[in-house]
Amino acid sequence: MKRYIQDKRLCLLLLIVLLSCTAYAATDILTSDTYVYDRESINIEGTTYKMLIDSQNEGEDIAFKAGEKYVWVNEDNCKIFNFSRVCVSDTTNISTTGNKWRARVKIYSSMPNITYTLSINDDTLVEGQEATLTAVVTNAGTNKATNLTFWLDFPDSITLTETERLILEDNHAYYMADFDKGESMTFILSFRPSYGSNNTITPGISYYDIKDRKKTINPTPVTYTVSRFCDYNVTLTKNQMGIDDIANFTVQVFNYNYSNISLEKFHIYVPETLAVDDYSKVTQRTSRDYYFTGYVGWNLTRKFSIYFTAKRPGELPINLSFDCRRNNEDIVVTKKESIVVDVIEKDLIMDSNFKESISGESSSEKHFEVNLFNPYSRQYVTVTSVNITLGNKTAYYPITNIMPPGVKKNIINTTIVMPKIKEDKIVPMGLIIRYKDDFDNYHLIDVNYSINVYTFNLELSQNIDKKTIYSGD
């Protein structure tokens, strides 16, 4: 009997200890396994939830109420809510006496905490140029969230190309996976934008809780702008030219578009001092505006050659701009280039092959002919006078019979008064040609000759010692 009392006391003591432990554990729901609650409400992660019976499923489901929000514990006894999972471990222990609801529950902190970032490799894209969108998804929650779906919706103008870990379907890209705590996934999606501006990529994340209740995160969409649809490169055949040289620069036009583009108004803005010849279908609109029209098909590259003639010395930048047209809308390339041309003024060539025979010892007025040869056919000069020095005498001779300006060869006809020759000797002779260009600037060309003077024969030799050109009167 005494042993029985002792055993009974021991059992009672153990029961008291057990009840104390249970009461203590009830205050720490998140770290517990299975506990019995006999109260009107429970506290989950600092929020108090009232325990109510669903009027349509009385005795089967339990709902926890926090304000106006409900969380249902359904037939599988588990439900995810507010980053916690509530499970009824034994529905037979639910008490419906009065307002006290008694349930044996487990609390898990198992909801994911999902965040992600989106970045695009270039906010301003060229139509048809491949772009890359990178999405980094991170789960900062605990345990595992099943059936994670990450998706990206694109405008109709987007053509999807290559992807990494993403499934493509029309203009919708998505990925489904189980997502563990602390895991980060990177999605890389390549696409080609087409015509349009301020296009928006709409991202989103969906995941399912224990009872397949879909939860969605939709952050701010990513917006990009298509800046241009065509591009071009320009190369110049030479960057140093003589006056009246013909230069050729090739324009290589690239079409990044996936539809046809009509090339309109390829502008060449040139200085007033630069002449542009009309070659290769270049049309002059104004004194400084030249353009051509063309057509570029889908994904093609075309080359256009444009010629011009330099007229003045110095650095002459040529500004280029480019317009194209698609769907009756003007598309202007913002890119501009300047080609710097160093124009070098070159000599005129004096033909040295002129001679005149003079006989007699006395002074006489004789005729001679000088060929002024201009190899640059588009350089127009007007010869105004010739100064001839013979011996120690200099005479000014106006030009009376020259060919019109622009002719390749000017024949200069004039006469000189020869000095009286007493003996055979060599007399230096200087020939200075003064001419005026199209801009009313005067230039002098100085050619030094030597002549053999004989008593009965005068010959102007073919020896040219020096040719110099400079500006001034």
C-alpha positions as CSV (number, residue, x, y, z in Angstrom):
1,M,0.0,0.0,0.0
2,K,2.8,2.4,0.9
3,R,4.6,1.5,-2.3
4,Y,1.3,2.1,-4.2
5,I,1.0,5.6,-2.5
6,Q,4.6,6.4,-3.4
7,D,4.0,5.3,-6.9
8,K,0.9,7.4,-7.0
9,R,2.7,10.4,-5.7
10,L,5.4,9.9,-8.2
11,C,2.9,9.7,-11.0
12,L,1.2,12.9,-9.7
13,L,4.6,14.7,-9.5
14,L,5.4,13.6,-13.1
15,L,2.0,14.8,-14.2
16,I,2.5,18.2,-12.6
17,V,5.9,18.5,-14.3
18,L,4.5,17.5,-17.6
19,L,1.7,20.0,-17.3
20,S,4.2,22.8,-16.4
21,C,6.3,22.0,-19.4
22,T,3.2,22.0,-21.6
23,A,2.1,25.4,-20.3
24,Y,5.6,26.8,-20.8
25,A,5.8,25.4,-24.4
26,A,2.5,27.0,-25.3
27,T,4.0,30.4,-24.9
28,D,6.7,29.6,-27.5
29,I,4.7,28.4,-30.5
30,L,7.3,28.8,-33.2
31,T,9.9,26.6,-31.6
32,S,7.5,23.8,-30.5
33,D,6.5,20.6,-32.0
34,T,3.0,19.5,-30.8
35,Y,1.0,21.3,-28.1
36,V,-2.5,21.5,-26.8
37,Y,-4.2,24.9,-26.7
38,D,-7.4,25.6,-24.7
39,R,-8.0,29.3,-25.2
40,E,-10.0,31.7,-27.3
41,S,-6.9,32.9,-29.3
42,I,-3.3,32.1,-30.0
43,N,-0.3,34.3,-30.8
44,I,1.7,33.6,-33.9
45,E,4.8,35.7,-34.5
46,G,3.4,38.6,-32.4
47,T,-0.1,38.6,-33.9
48,T,-3.1,37.3,-32.0
49,Y,-5.5,35.1,-34.0
50,K,-9.0,34.1,-32.8
51,M,-10.0,30.5,-33.3
52,L,-13.4,30.3,-35.1
53,I,-15.4,27.5,-36.7
54,D,-16.3,27.9,-40.4
55,S,-20.1,28.0,-40.5
56,Q,-20.3,25.9,-43.6
57,N,-17.8,23.3,-42.5
58,E,-18.3,23.1,-38.8
59,G,-16.2,20.6,-37.1
60,E,-14.0,20.1,-40.1
61,D,-11.9,23.2,-40.6
62,I,-10.4,25.7,-38.3
63,A,-9.8,29.3,-39.1
64,F,-7.6,31.8,-37.4
65,K,-8.8,35.3,-37.6
66,A,-6.6,38.4,-37.4
67,G,-8.7,41.5,-38.1
68,E,-10.4,40.8,-41.4
69,K,-7.9,38.3,-42.7
70,Y,-8.6,34.5,-42.5
71,V,-6.3,31.6,-42.7
72,W,-7.9,28.2,-43.3
73,V,-6.7,24.9,-42.0
74,N,-8.1,22.5,-44.5
75,E,-8.4,18.7,-44.8
76,D,-4.7,18.1,-44.9
77,N,-4.5,20.0,-41.6
78,C,-1.8,22.5,-42.9
79,K,-2.0,26.1,-44.2
80,I,0.7,28.7,-44.9
81,F,0.1,32.2,-43.7
82,N,2.3,35.2,-43.0
83,F,5.5,33.2,-43.4
84,S,4.2,30.5,-41.0
85,R,2.5,27.1,-41.5
86,V,-0.2,26.1,-39.1
87,C,-1.1,22.4,-38.9
88,V,-3.8,20.6,-36.9
89,S,-2.2,17.3,-35.9
90,D,-5.2,15.7,-34.3
91,T,-8.7,16.9,-35.4
92,T,-10.4,14.7,-32.8
93,N,-9.0,16.9,-30.1
94,I,-10.8,19.9,-31.3
95,S,-13.2,21.1,-28.6
96,T,-16.3,23.1,-29.4
97,T,-17.4,23.8,-25.9
98,G,-18.4,27.4,-25.4
99,N,-16.0,29.9,-26.9
100,K,-12.9,27.9,-26.1
101,W,-11.4,26.0,-29.0
102,R,-9.0,23.3,-28.3
103,A,-6.7,22.0,-31.0
104,R,-3.4,20.2,-31.1
105,V,-1.3,22.3,-33.6
106,K,2.2,22.7,-35.1
107,I,3.6,26.0,-36.1
108,Y,6.4,26.2,-38.8
109,S,8.1,29.2,-40.2
110,S,8.2,28.0,-43.7
111,M,7.0,30.7,-46.1
112,P,9.5,32.1,-48.6
113,N,10.7,35.7,-48.5
114,I,11.3,36.3,-52.2
115,T,12.9,39.3,-53.7
116,Y,14.5,39.9,-57.1
117,T,16.2,42.5,-59.2
118,L,16.0,43.2,-62.9
119,S,18.7,44.9,-65.0
120,I,19.0,45.5,-68.7
121,N,22.4,45.8,-70.5
122,D,21.3,49.0,-72.3
123,D,18.4,51.3,-71.5
124,T,18.6,52.7,-75.1
125,L,18.5,49.9,-77.6
126,V,18.8,49.8,-81.4
127,E,15.9,48.2,-83.1
128,G,16.8,44.6,-83.8
129,Q,20.0,44.7,-81.8
130,E,20.2,41.8,-79.3
131,A,19.7,42.9,-75.7
132,T,20.1,41.0,-72.4
133,L,17.8,41.2,-69.4
134,T,19.2,39.7,-66.2
135,A,16.9,38.8,-63.3
136,V,18.3,37.7,-59.9
137,V,15.8,36.0,-57.6
138,T,16.6,35.4,-54.0
139,N,14.7,33.5,-51.3
140,A,15.5,34.9,-47.9
141,G,12.8,32.8,-46.2
142,T,13.1,29.4,-44.5
143,N,12.6,25.8,-45.7
144,K,11.2,25.4,-49.2
145,A,8.6,27.1,-51.3
146,T,7.3,24.8,-54.0
147,N,6.2,25.6,-57.5
148,L,7.9,28.9,-57.8
149,T,7.1,30.5,-61.2
150,F,9.1,33.5,-62.5
151,W,7.9,35.1,-65.6
152,L,8.6,38.0,-67.9
153,D,6.0,39.5,-70.3
154,F,7.2,41.4,-73.3
155,P,5.5,43.8,-75.8
156,D,4.5,42.5,-79.1
157,S,7.4,44.2,-80.7
158,I,9.9,41.9,-78.9
159,T,11.4,38.9,-80.6
160,L,12.8,36.5,-78.0
161,T,16.1,34.8,-79.0
162,E,18.4,33.0,-76.6
163,T,17.6,32.2,-73.0
164,E,19.3,30.6,-70.0
165,R,17.0,28.4,-67.7
166,L,13.9,30.2,-69.1
167,I,11.1,28.6,-71.1
168,L,9.9,30.7,-74.0
169,E,6.4,30.8,-75.2
170,D,5.4,33.6,-77.6
171,N,6.2,36.8,-75.8
172,H,6.1,35.1,-72.4
173,A,9.1,33.7,-70.6
174,Y,8.8,31.7,-67.4
175,Y,10.6,29.3,-65.1
176,M,9.3,26.9,-62.5
177,A,11.3,25.4,-59.7
178,D,11.5,24.5,-56.0
179,F,13.2,27.3,-54.2
180,D,15.3,26.6,-51.1
181,K,16.1,29.0,-48.3
182,G,19.0,31.3,-49.0
183,E,19.1,30.3,-52.7
184,S,19.6,32.8,-55.5
185,M,18.8,32.1,-59.1
186,T,19.9,34.2,-62.1
187,F,17.8,34.3,-65.2
188,I,19.4,35.7,-68.4
189,L,17.1,36.4,-71.3
190,S,18.1,37.7,-74.7
191,F,15.7,39.5,-77.0
192,R,15.6,41.9,-79.9
193,P,13.5,45.0,-79.8
194,S,11.8,46.3,-82.9
195,Y,10.0,49.5,-83.7
196,G,8.6,51.5,-80.8
197,S,9.7,53.6,-77.9
198,N,9.2,53.3,-74.1
199,N,8.5,49.6,-74.4
200,T,7.9,47.9,-71.1
201,I,8.9,44.5,-69.8
202,T,6.5,43.3,-67.1
203,P,8.1,41.0,-64.6
204,G,6.5,39.0,-61.8
205,I,6.8,36.1,-59.4
206,S,4.1,33.6,-58.4
207,Y,4.4,30.8,-55.8
208,Y,1.9,28.4,-54.3
209,D,1.3,27.8,-50.6
210,I,0.5,24.4,-49.1
211,K,-3.1,24.6,-50.3
212,D,-2.3,25.8,-53.9
213,R,-3.3,29.3,-53.0
214,K,-1.3,31.5,-55.5
215,K,0.6,34.4,-54.3
216,T,2.1,37.0,-56.7
217,I,4.7,39.7,-56.5
218,N,4.6,42.3,-59.3
219,P,7.3,45.0,-58.9
220,T,7.8,48.0,-61.1
221,P,8.1,47.1,-64.8
222,V,11.4,47.7,-66.7
223,T,11.1,50.3,-69.4
224,Y,13.5,50.6,-72.3
225,T,13.7,53.0,-75.3
226,V,14.5,52.2,-78.9
227,S,16.8,55.0,-80.0
228,R,17.5,54.4,-83.6
229,F,17.0,51.9,-86.4
230,C,19.8,52.5,-88.7
231,D,23.5,53.4,-88.4
232,Y,26.3,54.2,-90.7
233,N,30.1,54.4,-91.0
234,V,31.9,56.9,-93.2
235,T,35.4,56.4,-94.7
236,L,37.3,59.0,-96.7
237,T,39.6,58.0,-99.6
238,K,42.1,60.6,-98.6
239,N,42.3,63.3,-96.0
240,Q,44.9,65.5,-97.7
241,M,43.9,66.9,-101.1
242,G,45.1,69.5,-103.4
243,I,42.8,72.3,-104.6
244,D,40.4,70.8,-107.1
245,D,41.2,67.2,-106.3
246,I,38.3,64.9,-106.2
247,A,37.7,63.1,-103.0
248,N,35.5,60.1,-102.4
249,F,34.0,59.1,-99.1
250,T,32.0,55.9,-98.8
251,V,29.0,55.7,-96.6
252,Q,28.2,52.3,-95.3
253,V,24.6,52.0,-94.1
254,F,23.5,49.3,-91.6
255,N,19.9,48.3,-91.1
256,Y,19.3,46.6,-87.8
257,N,15.6,46.4,-88.5
258,Y,13.5,43.3,-89.2
259,S,11.5,45.2,-91.8
260,N,12.3,47.3,-94.8
261,I,13.6,50.8,-94.3
262,S,13.6,53.5,-97.0
263,L,16.7,55.7,-96.8
264,E,15.7,59.3,-97.0
265,K,17.7,62.5,-96.8
266,F,21.3,61.5,-96.3
267,H,22.5,65.0,-95.6
268,I,26.0,66.3,-96.3
269,Y,26.6,69.7,-94.8
270,V,29.7,71.2,-96.3
271,P,31.3,74.6,-95.9
272,E,30.6,77.3,-98.4
273,T,34.2,77.1,-99.6
274,L,33.8,73.4,-100.6
275,A,32.5,72.3,-103.9
276,V,30.4,69.1,-104.1
277,D,30.1,67.5,-107.5
278,D,26.9,65.7,-108.2
279,Y,27.9,62.0,-108.5
280,S,26.4,58.8,-107.2
281,K,22.9,60.1,-107.1
282,V,23.6,62.9,-104.7
283,T,21.1,65.8,-105.2
284,Q,21.8,69.3,-104.1
285,R,18.9,70.9,-102.1
286,T,20.6,74.1,-101.0
287,S,24.0,75.6,-101.3
288,R,25.1,73.4,-98.3
289,D,22.7,70.6,-98.2
290,Y,23.1,67.5,-100.4
291,Y,21.2,64.3,-100.1
292,F,20.5,61.0,-101.7
293,T,17.5,58.6,-101.5
294,G,17.8,54.9,-101.3
295,Y,16.3,51.7,-100.0
296,V,17.6,49.2,-97.6
297,G,15.9,45.8,-97.1
298,W,15.7,43.6,-94.1
299,N,18.9,43.2,-92.2
300,L,21.0,44.4,-95.1
301,T,24.1,46.5,-95.4
302,R,24.5,49.0,-98.2
303,K,27.4,51.2,-99.3
304,F,27.1,54.6,-101.0
305,S,29.9,56.6,-102.4
306,I,29.7,60.4,-102.5
307,Y,32.3,62.5,-104.3
308,F,33.2,66.1,-103.7
309,T,35.8,68.6,-104.9
310,A,37.9,70.7,-102.5
311,K,38.3,74.3,-103.4
312,R,39.9,76.1,-100.6
313,P,42.9,75.5,-98.3
314,G,42.5,74.7,-94.7
315,E,40.7,72.2,-92.5
316,L,37.2,71.7,-93.9
317,P,34.9,69.5,-91.7
318,I,32.1,67.8,-93.5
319,N,29.1,67.1,-91.2
320,L,27.0,64.1,-91.9
321,S,23.5,63.2,-90.7
322,F,21.2,60.4,-91.7
323,D,17.4,60.0,-91.9
324,C,15.5,56.9,-92.7
325,R,11.8,56.1,-93.0
326,R,9.7,53.2,-91.7
327,N,5.9,52.9,-91.8
328,N,5.6,56.5,-93.0
329,E,7.4,57.8,-90.0
330,D,10.7,59.7,-90.0
331,I,13.5,58.0,-88.1
332,V,16.4,60.3,-87.5
333,V,19.8,58.9,-86.5
334,T,21.1,61.2,-83.8
335,K,24.7,60.2,-84.6
336,K,26.7,62.8,-86.6
337,E,30.2,62.7,-87.9
338,S,32.6,65.3,-89.1
339,I,35.2,64.4,-91.7
340,V,38.2,66.8,-91.6
341,V,39.8,67.4,-95.0
342,D,43.2,69.1,-95.1
343,V,43.2,70.9,-98.4
344,I,46.6,71.7,-99.8
345,E,46.9,74.4,-102.4
346,K,49.1,73.2,-105.3
347,D,51.2,75.0,-107.9
348,L,50.1,75.7,-111.3
349,I,52.5,74.3,-113.8
350,M,54.4,76.6,-116.2
351,D,55.1,74.9,-119.5
352,S,58.8,75.5,-120.0
353,N,58.8,74.6,-123.7
354,F,58.7,78.0,-125.3
355,K,61.3,79.6,-127.4
356,E,61.8,82.5,-129.8
357,S,64.7,83.3,-132.1
358,I,65.9,86.8,-132.3
359,S,68.3,88.0,-135.0
360,G,70.1,91.3,-135.4
361,E,72.2,93.3,-133.0
362,S,69.8,96.2,-132.4
363,S,66.9,96.3,-130.1
364,S,63.7,94.9,-131.4
365,E,60.2,94.1,-130.3
366,K,59.6,90.4,-130.4
367,H,56.8,88.0,-129.7
368,F,56.9,85.0,-127.5
369,E,54.3,82.5,-126.3
370,V,53.9,81.0,-122.8
371,N,51.8,77.9,-122.0
372,L,50.3,78.1,-118.5
373,F,49.1,74.6,-117.8
374,N,46.5,73.8,-115.1
375,P,46.4,70.1,-114.3
376,Y,43.4,70.5,-111.9
377,S,40.7,71.0,-114.4
378,R,38.1,72.2,-111.9
379,Q,40.4,74.9,-110.5
380,Y,39.4,78.1,-112.4
381,V,42.0,80.8,-112.7
382,T,42.1,84.1,-114.5
383,V,45.6,85.3,-115.5
384,T,45.7,89.1,-115.3
385,S,49.3,90.1,-116.0
386,V,52.8,88.9,-116.6
387,N,56.0,90.5,-115.4
388,I,59.1,89.6,-117.3
389,T,62.6,90.4,-116.1
390,L,65.3,90.2,-118.7
391,G,68.8,91.1,-117.5
392,N,68.5,94.0,-115.2
393,K,65.3,95.3,-116.7
394,T,61.7,94.5,-115.6
395,A,58.7,95.2,-117.7
396,Y,55.0,94.8,-117.0
397,Y,53.0,93.2,-119.8
398,P,49.3,93.0,-119.7
399,I,47.8,89.8,-121.0
400,T,45.8,90.5,-124.2
401,N,44.9,87.1,-125.5
402,I,44.2,84.3,-123.0
403,M,41.8,81.5,-123.1
404,P,38.6,81.7,-121.0
405,P,38.7,80.7,-117.3
406,G,38.3,77.0,-116.6
407,V,40.1,75.9,-119.7
408,K,42.8,73.5,-118.8
409,K,45.5,75.3,-120.7
410,N,45.9,79.1,-120.9
411,I,47.9,80.4,-123.9
412,I,49.6,83.6,-122.9
413,N,50.5,85.8,-125.9
414,T,52.5,88.9,-125.4
415,T,55.5,90.8,-126.7
416,I,58.7,92.0,-125.0
417,V,61.3,94.6,-126.1
418,M,64.7,92.8,-126.2
419,P,67.8,94.7,-125.1
420,K,70.6,95.4,-127.5
421,I,73.1,92.5,-127.5
422,K,76.8,93.1,-127.9
423,E,78.2,89.7,-127.2
424,D,77.3,86.1,-126.4
425,K,76.3,85.7,-122.7
426,I,73.8,84.1,-120.4
427,V,71.2,86.5,-119.0
428,P,68.9,85.5,-116.1
429,M,65.2,85.8,-116.8
430,G,62.4,85.9,-114.3
431,L,58.8,85.2,-115.3
432,I,56.1,86.1,-112.8
433,I,52.5,85.3,-113.5
434,R,49.8,87.1,-111.6
435,Y,46.3,85.5,-111.5
436,K,43.0,85.8,-109.7
437,D,40.9,83.0,-108.4
438,D,37.2,82.7,-108.2
439,F,37.2,84.5,-104.8
440,D,39.0,87.5,-106.1
441,N,42.2,86.6,-104.3
442,Y,45.3,87.4,-106.2
443,H,48.2,85.0,-106.4
444,L,51.7,85.2,-107.9
445,I,53.6,82.3,-109.5
446,D,57.3,82.9,-109.9
447,V,59.2,80.8,-112.3
448,N,62.9,81.4,-112.8
449,Y,64.4,80.7,-116.2
450,S,67.8,81.3,-117.7
451,I,68.3,82.3,-121.3
452,N,71.3,81.9,-123.7
453,V,71.8,85.2,-125.5
454,Y,73.8,85.2,-128.7
455,T,74.5,87.9,-131.0
456,F,72.2,86.7,-133.7
457,N,70.1,84.1,-131.8
458,L,68.1,84.3,-128.6
459,E,66.7,81.1,-127.1
460,L,64.6,80.7,-124.0
461,S,65.8,77.4,-122.5
462,Q,63.7,74.7,-120.9
463,N,65.5,74.7,-117.6
464,I,63.1,75.5,-114.7
465,D,65.0,76.1,-111.5
466,K,62.2,76.9,-109.1
467,K,58.5,77.1,-108.8
468,T,56.9,78.9,-105.9
469,I,53.3,79.9,-105.2
470,Y,52.1,82.3,-102.6
471,S,49.3,84.8,-101.9
472,G,49.6,88.5,-102.3
473,D,49.8,91.2,-104.9
